[in-house]
């Protein structure tokens, strides 16, 4: 008789790390919206496609893949106007080129010359909660990158990755660490935290699998097979004697 156990992947979404409210504030703080005078979405789609860009449905919005170094941006209906919503890390020259292409195709001015399409709530705090609980695992994870983590009095950890300064502080009574950035977080900080989280959870998964193997042996069970699926889930099949 065989029994299969599924170990779910641990690549958590960023909102699970920061918490819903903090993540939404973070995402909004990165937005750079430009108002337009498009009256209807049909006009928007027709004009943008006519200028040689794509417009696709995207979770109830539209998205456009720009040329150059901007991957894509979204079109959002904010306060009664269609806005092209870029991010603050997008190349201003590429944004300017896109605006020029659209207005040349339309034969008129489309975009308002400001970036205050809506008042988005900016991140005022540079400290966020995490799901990291094990200090040793966190240190191992940070050492696997070129972060040169430094242990601080009280169990904290400080490191720098790709120019991003981070300090991890343990919570009280076995609660998770919090993370503080030296400056307000940007896309580089987002990328670093995402990579750390992915590696940390992979190590947790490996340790959990090792414990299952040990306990299986203690209970006279045999590991029949282990399979890593495409989504990085691990299926462990045990033979029951």
Secondary structure, DSSP 8 states (H G I E B T S, - for coil): -EEEEEE------HHHHH-HHHHHHHHHHTEEEEEB---SHHHHHHHHHHTT---EEETTEEEE--STT---EEEEEETTEEEEEEETTS-HHHHHHHHHHHHHHHTS--B-SSS-SS--------EEE-S---HHHHHHHHHTTT---EE-TTS-EEEEETTEEEEEE--STT---EEEESS---HHHHHHHHHHHHHHHHHHHHHHHHHHHHHHHHTTEEEEEEEE-TTS-EEEEEEE-
